[in-house]
């Protein structure tokens, strides 16, 4: 069976190709991908090529399919898995499939990745419990399960001592405490705001920082102070661009200037890490969320506070399977609205170039419809395009849904956009 896929051959050598998939083995599954969401992690893999820790060294001879935030439908199930999975099931993938070398779909395999029309899921995926059933109303929301799970995993990984001088840990952010999310004006930061407001543990004070006023304005529009108040949370947005040391004015926002119980750092920035550490209250936990491309990335921290104030540091890289399952429930039950971060749609024909340009592109997540040919298009600016009949049909649907992408918009798009 033929597939069309975007494959990585080396540093910035990304190609859209059509090729033959091998017949599935008795312990494999044949699947159709409907949507993939482009991730900065794919950009890092693309610019590093073989030097990336998850990318094999022989990709010049054995290229891999990019994309790990995908959602689709099972087509054929090998004998081993016929009791657990069935043709027609909608699915999402947990990319951390439990390999010792850290290899994952979308980084490491010739037939398993999200930027493709059809793929082969290897036995290891199912053995690890990483092929998850999904019953959401849209495929694009399924592609946003994985990024949401990264945020859910980060929140779940936070911990605090049960009481002073106790070695028992209470997992998660401190309920009713002070939470700061630094550099939270990208799509992952937006998901973190949403989860902080609607997740199982809510802070009393939530401070969001950024350096670009237009991005902060968008965050204010999507996640309002009024909505936060209804959730019992005081939400404050702060532009730190003109602040040489933002730790002082942010600490002043907390009662008795005691600081923050939880701090998340959403950019690999030395100053942000150092000043984030200064924000920590007694028993405060700092999560270094954003993965740096620089393997030597370091930042000075105050070990006096580690010793005497019980401050501590963690880092999370993606979510685990339980985080994925929690994220599926959040989306299926419409607790977290991931549509707010789906700012662009595109076809498979645009993936290679768009992946290379990701850091330069504004907006949130770019949703790929793998069976379609379509230019990279910003959902909220369709009014600028006047000669596309598909967009003419999408306009009233988007207006109906507050100019957010939706299941209704997706259905119309799939029915009308040209096949690749």
N, C-alpha and C positions, 0 to 999 in steps of 0.2 A: 504493500500500500504506500502510495506517495504522500509526502508531506511537504509543506513549505515552511521554512524556519529561518530565523536570524541566528547565524552562527559566528562564534568568535574564533579566529585563526591566530591571533597574536595581538600585540599592543595596537589598539585602535583599528584593527583589521576585522571589521564586522561586515558580514555579507548575508544578503537575503538569497536563499537558494531553495531549489526543489530537488528532493532526493527520495530514494526508496527506504522505507522502514523495514527492518527484518521482521519475519513472522514472530509473534509472541511465543514465549516458552510457557510451559505449564504453570510456572509460578509468576507470570507477568500479567499486566493488564494493558490493553490498548485503549487510549482515551483521546477525546477531542477537546482541544482548548477553545474556549469561546472568548475569554478576556484575560489579559495580563495587565498589571499595573507597573509602570516603569519605576525603578528604585535607584537611588544614588549608589547603592551597593553594586548594582549592575554597571554603573558608570565607573566605579572604582576597579571592578574586574576588567572592564574594557580598556582602561588606560594603563593598567598594570600588566595585563596579559598573563604570561606564564609566571610572573613574579608574585601574583596574588596567591595567598595561601590556599584558596579553595580551587584554583584553576590548575589542571594537570600541565605537566611540562611538555607534553607531546601534542599540543593543540594544532600545530601547523599541519600535522598528518592526521590528527583525529580531533577536528573542531567540536566545540560544545555548543549546545543551544542555550542562549541567554534567557533570563526571565524566571523569577521564582515566586511571583505574587499572582498565581493564576487560578482560574476557575473554569470548569468545563463539565463534560458529560462522559461517563464510561461507555465505551463502545463494545468491548469484548473482554471477557474475564477468563484467565487461565484456570485449569482444573483445580489447582490448589486453593484458590480463593473464591470459588463459586458459591460457597455457603455464606460468605460475608459481604460480597459485592455483586452487583447485578448491572447488566446493560441498562442504560437509561438513568442511572443514579447521577445526580449532580454531586460534584466533589470540590474540595480545596485541598491544598498540600501544605503540610508542615515541612519546610525545607531542611530543618535540622533532623536528618533521618537516622542519626546514631552511628555514623561511620567513624572509625577510629582516626582517619586522616582528615575529618571535617568536610569531606566532599559532600556536595548537595546538588539537587536539581536546580538548573539555572546557572550553575557555575562549573560543573564538573563532568557532565555526561553528554554523549553524542545524540541520544534519543529522548532525553527527558529535560524539558525546559518550557517556560511559559510562552515564549515568542515563537509559536509554531501552531500549525493547524491541527496536526495529530502527533501524538507522542506515545512512547512505550514506558510504562511505569515498572521499574525493576522490583524484584522480590524484597529488597532491603526496605523499600518505602512501606510496604504493607507489614513486614515483620516488625517494624518499629512503631506501628500504629499511626503512621504519618499521613495516610490517605483517609481523609475525614469526609463524611457525608455532610452535605450542606443543603438546606431547604429554604434559603432566602428567596425573595421574589425576583431578584435580578442577579445577573452574573457579575456585573461590575462591583457590586457590594461584596460578592464572594472574593474578588481579587483584592479587596481591601481588608479581608480578615487577617492576612499575614502581617501587614504593617500595624494594624490595631493590636495584634498579639504581642508585638515588640513593646508597645506602650504598656499593655496589661502586665507583661512579664516584668518590666521595670518597676511598676508599682508593687507587684507581688513580691519582688526581691528586696524591697526596703525592709528594714527591721529596727526595732527599738528594744531596750531592756524592759523586762516586765516591771521592775522597780529598781531603785538605786541599789547598787551593789549586788544585783541579781545577774546571774549568767543565763537566765531564761530569756529567750527572744520572742517578741511578738512581731509576726511578719506583717508586712504592708505599711503604708504610710500611717502616720499617727492620726487617728480619727479625732476631728475637732481641733487639730493642731495647725501650725503655720507651714504652708507649702509655697516654695518659690520655684518657678520653672523658668530658667534663664535661656534666652535665645529661642523662644518658643513661637516664632512667627512663620515657620514652615509647616508643611502638611503633617509631619509627625508631632510637632508642637501643638498644632490644632487638635489632633486626636488626644493628646495628653490633657488639654484643657477640657475637652468633652468628657473624658473618662474621670477626671478629677471632680467634675460637677455631677456626674450621673453614676459613677461606680459605687461599689458596695461600701467603701470608706471615703468620707468626704472631709476635707479640711475645714477649719473655721475661717482661715484667711488664705486666699490664693493670690499670689503676686506673679504676674506675667511680664517678662521683660523682652525688649527688642530694640533694634537700632534704626529701624525704618518706619517712619510714621504711617505711611500708606499701608504697610503690612499690619501694624497695630490697629489701624482703623478697621481693616477687614476682620481682624480677630474680634474687635468690639462689636461689629455688626453681627457676626456669626454666633458669638458667645457673649450675650449681653450681661451687664451687671444686674439687670432686673431678673433674668433667668437664674443667675447665680443666687440671688437673694431668696428666690422661691425654693432653692435647694438648701438653704441655710448656710450659704457661703458668701463671705465678703470678697468680691473680686476686684483687683486693682491692676491696671495696665500702666507700665512705666517705660518711657523711652530713655535708654541709658547712653545714647550717643554722645551727649555733652558731659557725661559724668566720668571724671578721671578715676574715681573709686566709688562704684555704686553700692558697695556693702554698707556704708554708713547710712545713707538715706533709707535704704531698704530695711535695715535693722530698726530704724526709728519708727517704722510702720507697725512693729510688733509691740505687744504689751510689755512695758518696762524694758524695752529694747533687748529682750532676752534672745531674739533671733528666731531661726526657723528650724523646725523639727525635721523637715525634708527639703532637700535642694536637688533639683535635676539640672544637669548641664547639657544643653541640646546643641552645642557647637564645640568642635575640637579647638578651643581657644585657650591659651595659657592664662591670660588675664581673667577670663571667665571662671576657670577652675580655681585660681588663687582667691579671687574675690568671693566666689561661691563658698569656699571653705570658711571665710570670715563671717559668713551669714549664719553658720550653724549654732544652734542652741546646745545646751547640755544634752548629751545623748542624741545629737543630730546626725542624720545620715545623708551623705552626698552620693548621688548616682551619676556617674559619668556615662551618659547615654550615647552620645554621638561618637561613632568610631572614627579615629584619625587614619588618614592614609600614610602618615609618617610613622614608621615603626619605632622611631626614637622620641616620640612625643612625650614631654615631661612638663611638670609645673610645680613650683614650690608650694608646700603646704606647711601649716603650723603644727608640729608634733607635740608642742606643749599642750595644745587643745586635745590632741588624740589621747595623751596620757592623763590629763587632769579633768577634762570635760567629757570624756568618753565619746568624742566625735569619731565617726567611722565612714569608710568609703567603700562603695561597690561599683561595679560596672556590669552592664548586661548587653549581650549581643544577640538580639532576637529573642523570641519567646519559645517556650517549650510546648509540647502537645496539649497539656492542660490549659495553657494560656490561649492556644488556638481554639480549644473547645469553648472556653469562656467567651472568647471574642465572637465565635459563631452565634452563641446565645444572645449576646448583646446586640448583634446586628439583626438576627431573625426576630427578636422581640422588640426591635426599634427603640432600644434604650440609648444607644449611641448612634448618631446620624452621620455615617461615614460619607454620605453624598456631599456633605459640606466641603470635603477636601478634593473631590473629583472635579478639577477645573478644566481639563482638556480631554478630548477624544481624538483618536487617530487610528489609521489602518496599519496593517503589518508592513506595508511598503515604506512607512515613515520611521520605523523603529530604529534602524541602524543609525541614521543621522541624528534623530532626536536623543538617543542614548548618549551620543558623544557630546551633545549640547546641553545636557540636563542642568549643569551648574549655572548656565547663563539664562535659563528660561525662568520666567516669573510664574507665579501661581502654585497650585498644589499638585496632586497626583495626575499623571497622564495615563488615561485608560486606553489600552490597545484592544481593538476588535480584530482578532487574528485572521478571520476569514474575509475581511473587508479591505478595500483600498480607499484611503481617505486622508486628506491633509490634516496635519496637526491643527486642531481648531479649539479655540477657547470658548467654553460653554457660555460664559456670561457676556461675550462680545459678538454674538451671532448677528447682531444688527449691522455690523460693519460689512457683512457679506451679503450681496443682494442678488447674485445671479446663480445661486445654487438651490435647486428645487428641494433637495433634502432638507436644507436649512430652513427654507420657507415653511416646510411642514413641521419642523421641530420647534419653531418660535412659539406657537400657542401652547404647546406642551410644556415648554420651559417656563413660560409665564404662569401657567397653572400651578407649577411646583416651585414658585419663588426663584426662578432662574437657576435652580439646582438640577443636575442630572438625576434621572429617576428611572424606575422600571418601565414606565410608560415611554419615556424618551428612548430607552434602550430597545424596546420592542419595535418602535417605529424605525429606528436606525438600522436594526438588523433586517428589517423587511425592505428597506429602500436603498441602503448604501451599496455600491457596486462590489461584487465579489472580486477577490484578488486573483 
